[in-house]
Amino acid sequence: MGSEVVRVRAVVHGRVQMVGFRAFVIRHAGDAGLAGTVRNEPDGTVEILLEGPPYRVERMLDLLREGPSHARVDRVDIEYAAPTGSLPAMMVAS
């Protein structure tokens, strides 16, 4: 795997706002050493941008499909893109 890095944009649908979803993402992505942002969208979804080693990003995507205990994840839309290296350490985006 070496220094390979992937970038993913994930949009999580379901009951994912006001249930600690952003804190869940920040904790797990931060623990995995992933860079990125997470934010609530006006349509009720949560958008997550992630960059990091493929196996860590895939593990994070598995966690997004589960969500925190009070969430209900209906689906996760995933788009892969070329990494830019421009994402900060995991944080809430405004």
C-alpha positions as CSV (number, residue, x, y, z in Angstrom):
1,M,0.0,0.0,0.0
2,G,2.9,2.4,0.7
3,S,2.0,6.0,0.5
4,E,-1.0,5.6,-1.7
5,V,-3.8,8.1,-0.9
6,V,-7.5,8.1,-2.0
7,R,-10.1,10.8,-1.8
8,V,-13.8,10.2,-1.2
9,R,-16.9,12.3,-1.0
10,A,-19.7,10.5,0.9
11,V,-23.2,11.7,1.4
12,V,-25.1,10.0,4.1
13,H,-28.9,9.8,4.0
14,G,-31.3,8.9,6.7
15,R,-31.8,10.3,10.3
16,V,-28.2,11.6,10.4
17,Q,-28.6,15.1,11.8
18,M,-29.0,16.0,15.5
19,V,-27.8,12.5,16.5
20,G,-24.1,13.1,17.0
21,F,-23.1,12.0,13.4
22,R,-20.5,14.7,12.9
23,A,-18.9,14.0,16.2
24,F,-18.9,10.3,15.4
25,V,-17.2,11.0,12.0
26,I,-14.6,13.3,13.6
27,R,-13.7,10.8,16.3
28,H,-13.3,7.8,14.1
29,A,-11.7,9.6,11.1
30,G,-9.3,11.4,13.5
31,D,-8.4,8.1,15.2
32,A,-7.6,6.6,11.7
33,G,-5.4,9.6,10.8
34,L,-7.7,10.6,7.9
35,A,-7.9,14.2,6.6
36,G,-11.2,15.7,5.8
37,T,-14.3,17.6,6.6
38,V,-17.9,16.8,7.7
39,R,-20.9,19.0,7.5
40,N,-24.7,19.0,7.7
41,E,-26.5,19.8,4.5
42,P,-29.8,21.7,4.2
43,D,-31.5,18.6,2.7
44,G,-30.9,16.7,5.9
45,T,-27.9,14.7,4.7
46,V,-24.4,14.7,6.0
47,E,-21.5,15.3,3.6
48,I,-18.0,13.9,4.4
49,L,-14.8,14.5,2.4
50,L,-12.0,12.1,3.3
51,E,-8.4,11.5,2.2
52,G,-6.1,8.8,3.4
53,P,-4.8,5.3,2.8
54,P,-7.3,3.2,0.9
55,Y,-7.8,0.6,3.6
56,R,-8.4,3.3,6.3
57,V,-10.9,5.2,4.0
58,E,-12.8,1.9,3.3
59,R,-13.0,1.1,7.0
60,M,-14.4,4.6,7.6
61,L,-17.0,4.1,4.8
62,D,-18.1,0.9,6.6
63,L,-18.5,3.0,9.8
64,L,-20.5,5.6,7.9
65,R,-22.9,2.9,6.8
66,E,-23.5,2.0,10.5
67,G,-23.4,5.5,12.1
68,P,-23.7,6.3,15.7
69,S,-26.3,4.5,17.9
70,H,-29.1,7.2,17.5
71,A,-28.7,7.5,13.8
72,R,-30.5,5.6,11.0
73,V,-28.5,5.4,7.9
74,D,-30.6,4.7,4.8
75,R,-27.8,4.9,2.2
76,V,-24.4,6.3,1.6
77,D,-23.6,7.8,-1.8
78,I,-19.9,7.6,-2.6
79,E,-17.8,9.4,-5.2
80,Y,-14.0,8.8,-5.6
81,A,-11.8,11.5,-6.9
82,A,-8.1,12.3,-7.3
83,P,-6.6,13.3,-3.9
84,T,-5.5,16.9,-3.6
85,G,-3.7,16.9,-0.3
86,S,-5.6,20.1,0.5
87,L,-7.9,18.7,3.2
88,P,-7.2,19.7,6.8
89,A,-7.0,17.3,9.8
90,M,-10.6,16.0,10.3
91,M,-12.9,18.9,11.2
92,V,-16.5,20.2,10.9
93,A,-16.8,22.4,7.7
94,S,-18.9,25.5,7.8
